[in-house]
Structure formats: structure tokens, C-alpha cells
Amino acid sequence: MQLEAIYDHGRVTFVSPVRLAQDTFRVLVTVPDQQLLPAEPPSVNNGEPPVWVLGPFAQGLQARLDAVRCSPLSEQAADDSAESARADRLDAFLLRGEG
């Protein structure tokens, strides 16, 4: 039996209501030739995960993040971090003594 349907972003909707006997079964779909794009050949990565190609904005963002991640900490930042850790330990010690 042929039924008319509309394809919309991965979903096929019948034009008129249809009651089906089973929830899952094979169908044959006829698609007009002008609606098909050329198929891309499958990429073979030899078992490697796929390589994602980033757009220009994402490449710039990645470069900026890498620069921040790889840059050394300034002496002031290292001193502040150590001083902050010492203060946290002292606060915890004092709180423990109060309980």
C-alpha cells in the first residue's frame, strides 16, 4: 500500500491518519531525486575517534584558552595562593579548637 507522508527534519508524518498493526516494521521510501544530496564517503580513521574540525571562532577561542592554560603563574599569584592556603588552614584549626 502506498501512503503519502511528509518528511520534516528526520520525522515522517502521514498526511492522513493511519492505524498500524505493529509498532516496528520495514518500509520502502521513495525520495525524489532532486531532494537527495551526494553521499559523502565514510571516513576511515583506523579505529581512532573522529577528528572534529573547528570553525574560525572556536579555533580562536581554543588558542586563547591554551595560552592561558599554558602560561606560567606570576610570582604574586603563587604567593597569594600559598598565603590563602595558609589562612584557610589556620581558620580550620581555629574552628576545630572552638568545637
Backbone as JSON Lines, residues from 0, in Angstrom:
{"i":0,"aa":"M","n":[0.84,-1.17,0.0],"ca":[0.0,0.0,0.0],"c":[0.89,1.24,0.0]}
{"i":1,"aa":"Q","n":[0.52,2.22,-0.77],"ca":[1.26,3.47,-0.79],"c":[0.51,4.49,0.04]}
{"i":2,"aa":"L","n":[1.28,5.2,0.91],"ca":[0.71,6.24,1.76],"c":[1.51,7.51,1.54]}
{"i":3,"aa":"E","n":[0.84,8.62,1.48],"ca":[1.54,9.89,1.33],"c":[1.96,10.39,2.7]}
{"i":4,"aa":"A","n":[3.21,10.89,2.78],"ca":[3.75,11.39,4.04],"c":[4.65,12.58,3.76]}
{"i":5,"aa":"I","n":[4.93,13.34,4.79],"ca":[5.82,14.5,4.68],"c":[7.02,14.25,5.57]}
{"i":6,"aa":"Y","n":[8.21,14.42,5.0],"ca":[9.45,14.3,5.77],"c":[9.84,15.69,6.26]}
{"i":7,"aa":"D","n":[10.1,15.83,7.56],"ca":[10.46,17.12,8.14],"c":[11.52,16.9,9.21]}
{"i":8,"aa":"H","n":[12.76,17.22,8.88],"ca":[13.88,17.13,9.84],"c":[13.96,15.77,10.52]}
{"i":9,"aa":"G","n":[13.98,14.7,9.76],"ca":[14.15,13.37,10.33],"c":[12.87,12.7,10.79]}
{"i":10,"aa":"R","n":[11.77,13.34,10.6],"ca":[10.49,12.77,11.04],"c":[9.54,12.67,9.85]}
{"i":11,"aa":"V","n":[8.89,11.52,9.72],"ca":[7.93,11.29,8.64],"c":[6.53,11.33,9.25]}
{"i":12,"aa":"T","n":[5.68,12.18,8.71],"ca":[4.3,12.32,9.2],"c":[3.35,11.99,8.06]}
{"i":13,"aa":"F","n":[2.42,11.09,8.32],"ca":[1.44,10.74,7.3],"c":[0.48,11.9,7.09]}
{"i":14,"aa":"V","n":[0.06,12.11,5.84],"ca":[-0.85,13.2,5.5],"c":[-2.22,12.95,6.1]}
{"i":15,"aa":"S","n":[-2.67,11.71,6.04],"ca":[-3.96,11.37,6.66],"c":[-3.7,10.37,7.79]}
{"i":16,"aa":"P","n":[-4.56,10.32,8.8],"ca":[-4.35,9.41,9.94],"c":[-4.3,7.95,9.49]}
{"i":17,"aa":"V","n":[-3.38,7.21,10.11],"ca":[-3.19,5.8,9.76],"c":[-3.06,5.01,11.06]}
{"i":18,"aa":"R","n":[-3.75,3.87,11.13],"ca":[-3.59,2.95,12.27],"c":[-2.77,1.78,11.77]}
{"i":19,"aa":"L","n":[-1.66,1.5,12.45],"ca":[-0.75,0.44,12.02],"c":[-0.87,-0.76,12.97]}
{"i":20,"aa":"A","n":[-0.72,-1.97,12.41],"ca":[-0.87,-3.19,13.19],"c":[0.33,-3.44,14.11]}
{"i":21,"aa":"Q","n":[1.52,-2.95,13.74],"ca":[2.73,-3.17,14.54],"c":[3.43,-1.83,14.76]}
{"i":22,"aa":"D","n":[4.21,-1.77,15.83],"ca":[4.96,-0.54,16.12],"c":[6.24,-0.43,15.29]}
{"i":23,"aa":"T","n":[6.83,-1.56,14.92],"ca":[8.09,-1.57,14.2],"c":[8.01,-2.52,13.02]}
{"i":24,"aa":"F","n":[8.38,-2.03,11.84],"ca":[8.44,-2.86,10.63],"c":[9.2,-2.09,9.56]}
{"i":25,"aa":"R","n":[9.64,-2.81,8.55],"ca":[10.38,-2.2,7.45],"c":[9.43,-1.53,6.48]}
{"i":26,"aa":"V","n":[9.91,-0.43,5.9],"ca":[9.13,0.26,4.87],"c":[10.07,0.6,3.71]}
{"i":27,"aa":"L","n":[9.5,0.85,2.57],"ca":[10.26,1.28,1.4],"c":[9.87,2.73,1.15]}
{"i":28,"aa":"V","n":[10.85,3.62,1.15],"ca":[10.59,5.04,0.99],"c":[11.1,5.49,-0.36]}
{"i":29,"aa":"T","n":[10.26,6.19,-1.11],"ca":[10.67,6.75,-2.39],"c":[10.92,8.24,-2.2]}
{"i":30,"aa":"V","n":[12.14,8.67,-2.48],"ca":[12.52,10.07,-2.31],"c":[12.81,10.65,-3.69]}
{"i":31,"aa":"P","n":[12.25,11.81,-4.01],"ca":[12.54,12.42,-5.32],"c":[14.04,12.68,-5.47]}
{"i":32,"aa":"D","n":[14.56,12.41,-6.66],"ca":[16.0,12.56,-6.92],"c":[16.5,13.96,-6.6]}
{"i":33,"aa":"Q","n":[15.72,14.98,-6.89],"ca":[16.18,16.36,-6.67],"c":[16.31,16.69,-5.18]}
{"i":34,"aa":"Q","n":[15.76,15.85,-4.3],"ca":[15.85,16.09,-2.86],"c":[17.08,15.42,-2.23]}
{"i":35,"aa":"L","n":[17.82,14.66,-3.0],"ca":[18.98,13.95,-2.48],"c":[20.26,14.73,-2.74]}
{"i":36,"aa":"L","n":[21.12,14.78,-1.75],"ca":[22.46,15.35,-1.9],"c":[23.44,14.22,-2.11]}
{"i":37,"aa":"P","n":[24.57,14.49,-2.78],"ca":[25.55,13.42,-2.97],"c":[26.03,12.89,-1.61]}
{"i":38,"aa":"A","n":[26.15,11.59,-1.51],"ca":[26.6,10.98,-0.26],"c":[28.1,11.22,-0.08]}
{"i":39,"aa":"E","n":[28.49,11.5,1.16],"ca":[29.91,11.66,1.47],"c":[30.48,10.29,1.78]}
{"i":40,"aa":"P","n":[31.68,9.98,1.27],"ca":[32.26,8.67,1.57],"c":[32.55,8.57,3.07]}
{"i":41,"aa":"P","n":[32.37,7.39,3.66],"ca":[32.66,7.26,5.09],"c":[34.14,7.48,5.35]}
{"i":42,"aa":"S","n":[34.43,8.2,6.43],"ca":[35.83,8.45,6.76],"c":[36.37,7.27,7.54]}
{"i":43,"aa":"V","n":[37.6,6.91,7.24],"ca":[38.25,5.79,7.92],"c":[39.37,6.36,8.77]}
{"i":44,"aa":"N","n":[39.26,6.19,10.08],"ca":[40.27,6.71,11.0],"c":[41.09,5.61,11.64]}
{"i":45,"aa":"N","n":[41.04,4.4,11.07],"ca":[41.8,3.28,11.61],"c":[41.49,3.05,13.08]}
{"i":46,"aa":"G","n":[40.23,3.11,13.45],"ca":[39.84,2.86,14.82],"c":[40.01,4.05,15.75]}
{"i":47,"aa":"E","n":[40.53,5.15,15.24],"ca":[40.72,6.35,16.06],"c":[39.39,7.08,16.21]}
{"i":48,"aa":"P","n":[39.22,7.84,17.28],"ca":[38.0,8.63,17.4],"c":[37.94,9.68,16.3]}
{"i":49,"aa":"P","n":[36.75,10.15,15.96],"ca":[36.64,11.14,14.88],"c":[37.35,12.44,15.23]}
{"i":50,"aa":"V","n":[37.89,13.08,14.21],"ca":[38.57,14.35,14.38],"c":[37.57,15.45,14.06]}
{"i":51,"aa":"W","n":[37.32,16.34,15.02],"ca":[36.36,17.4,14.82],"c":[37.06,18.61,14.23]}
{"i":52,"aa":"V","n":[36.47,19.18,13.23],"ca":[37.01,20.37,12.59],"c":[36.32,21.58,13.22]}
{"i":53,"aa":"L","n":[37.13,22.44,13.83],"ca":[36.59,23.62,14.49],"c":[36.51,24.78,13.51]}
{"i":54,"aa":"G","n":[35.48,25.6,13.68],"ca":[35.33,26.8,12.87],"c":[36.3,27.86,13.35]}
{"i":55,"aa":"P","n":[36.39,28.99,12.64],"ca":[37.35,30.04,12.99],"c":[37.15,30.58,14.41]}
{"i":56,"aa":"F","n":[35.91,30.8,14.82],"ca":[35.67,31.33,16.17],"c":[36.15,30.35,17.23]}
{"i":57,"aa":"A","n":[35.79,29.06,17.05],"ca":[36.19,28.04,18.02],"c":[37.71,27.85,18.04]}
{"i":58,"aa":"Q","n":[38.36,27.97,16.88],"ca":[39.82,27.86,16.85],"c":[40.47,28.99,17.63]}
{"i":59,"aa":"G","n":[39.95,30.22,17.46],"ca":[40.49,31.36,18.2],"c":[40.28,31.2,19.69]}
{"i":60,"aa":"L","n":[39.1,30.73,20.09],"ca":[38.8,30.51,21.5],"c":[39.71,29.43,22.08]}
{"i":61,"aa":"Q","n":[39.91,28.36,21.33],"ca":[40.79,27.29,21.79],"c":[42.22,27.8,21.96]}
{"i":62,"aa":"A","n":[42.69,28.61,21.03],"ca":[44.04,29.16,21.12],"c":[44.18,30.05,22.36]}
{"i":63,"aa":"R","n":[43.17,30.88,22.63],"ca":[43.23,31.75,23.81],"c":[43.21,30.94,25.1]}
{"i":64,"aa":"L","n":[42.38,29.89,25.14],"ca":[42.33,29.05,26.33],"c":[43.65,28.29,26.53]}
{"i":65,"aa":"D","n":[44.24,27.8,25.44],"ca":[45.52,27.12,25.54],"c":[46.61,28.07,26.05]}
{"i":66,"aa":"A","n":[46.57,29.32,25.59],"ca":[47.57,30.3,26.03],"c":[47.44,30.56,27.53]}
{"i":67,"aa":"V","n":[46.22,30.67,28.01],"ca":[46.02,30.89,29.45],"c":[46.43,29.65,30.24]}
{"i":68,"aa":"R","n":[46.04,28.48,29.75],"ca":[46.34,27.25,30.46],"c":[47.84,26.97,30.53]}
{"i":69,"aa":"C","n":[48.56,27.33,29.5],"ca":[49.99,27.02,29.44],"c":[50.88,28.14,29.98]}
{"i":70,"aa":"S","n":[50.31,29.29,30.29],"ca":[51.14,30.39,30.76],"c":[51.54,30.15,32.22]}
{"i":71,"aa":"P","n":[52.76,30.55,32.58],"ca":[53.21,30.35,33.97],"c":[52.49,31.32,34.9]}
{"i":72,"aa":"L","n":[52.32,30.91,36.14],"ca":[51.74,31.8,37.13],"c":[52.75,32.88,37.49]}
{"i":73,"aa":"S","n":[52.25,34.06,37.75],"ca":[53.15,35.12,38.18],"c":[53.57,34.83,39.61]}
{"i":74,"aa":"E","n":[54.67,35.43,40.04],"ca":[55.16,35.24,41.4],"c":[54.11,35.7,42.4]}
{"i":75,"aa":"Q","n":[53.43,36.81,42.11],"ca":[52.42,37.34,43.01],"c":[51.27,36.35,43.16]}
{"i":76,"aa":"A","n":[50.82,35.74,42.05],"ca":[49.71,34.79,42.11],"c":[50.11,33.57,42.92]}
{"i":77,"aa":"A","n":[51.34,33.09,42.77],"ca":[51.8,31.93,43.53],"c":[51.87,32.27,45.01]}
{"i":78,"aa":"D","n":[52.36,33.47,45.35],"ca":[52.45,33.89,46.75],"c":[51.05,34.04,47.35]}
{"i":79,"aa":"D","n":[50.12,34.65,46.59],"ca":[48.76,34.83,47.08],"c":[48.09,33.48,47.32]}
{"i":80,"aa":"S","n":[48.34,32.53,46.42],"ca":[47.73,31.21,46.56],"c":[48.26,30.51,47.8]}
{"i":81,"aa":"A","n":[49.56,30.57,48.03],"ca":[50.15,29.93,49.2],"c":[49.65,30.61,50.47]}
{"i":82,"aa":"E","n":[49.59,31.93,50.48],"ca":[49.11,32.67,51.66],"c":[47.65,32.34,51.93]}
{"i":83,"aa":"S","n":[46.84,32.23,50.88],"ca":[45.43,31.89,51.03],"c":[45.29,30.49,51.62]}
{"i":84,"aa":"A","n":[46.11,29.55,51.18],"ca":[46.05,28.19,51.71],"c":[46.44,28.18,53.18]}
{"i":85,"aa":"R","n":[47.46,28.95,53.55],"ca":[47.86,29.04,54.96],"c":[46.73,29.62,55.81]}
{"i":86,"aa":"A","n":[46.07,30.66,55.31],"ca":[44.98,31.28,56.04],"c":[43.81,30.3,56.2]}
{"i":87,"aa":"D","n":[43.52,29.52,55.17],"ca":[42.44,28.53,55.25],"c":[42.75,27.47,56.3]}
{"i":88,"aa":"R","n":[44.01,27.01,56.32],"ca":[44.4,26.01,57.32],"c":[44.29,26.57,58.73]}
{"i":89,"aa":"L","n":[44.71,27.82,58.91],"ca":[44.64,28.45,60.23],"c":[43.18,28.6,60.66]}
{"i":90,"aa":"D","n":[42.31,29.02,59.74],"ca":[40.89,29.15,60.06],"c":[40.3,27.81,60.46]}
{"i":91,"aa":"A","n":[40.64,26.76,59.73],"ca":[40.13,25.42,60.05],"c":[40.64,24.98,61.42]}
{"i":92,"aa":"F","n":[41.9,25.25,61.73],"ca":[42.47,24.88,63.02],"c":[41.75,25.62,64.15]}
{"i":93,"aa":"L","n":[41.49,26.91,63.93],"ca":[40.81,27.69,64.95],"c":[39.36,27.21,65.14]}
{"i":94,"aa":"L","n":[38.68,26.88,64.07],"ca":[37.32,26.37,64.17],"c":[37.28,25.03,64.9]}
{"i":95,"aa":"R","n":[38.27,24.2,64.68],"ca":[38.33,22.91,65.34],"c":[38.53,23.08,66.84]}
{"i":96,"aa":"G","n":[39.3,24.1,67.22],"ca":[39.54,24.35,68.64],"c":[38.33,24.9,69.35]}
{"i":97,"aa":"E","n":[37.41,25.55,68.6],"ca":[36.21,26.12,69.23],"c":[35.17,25.05,69.54]}
{"i":98,"aa":"G","n":[35.19,23.93,68.82],"ca":[34.14,22.94,68.97],"c":[34.32,22.02,70.08]}
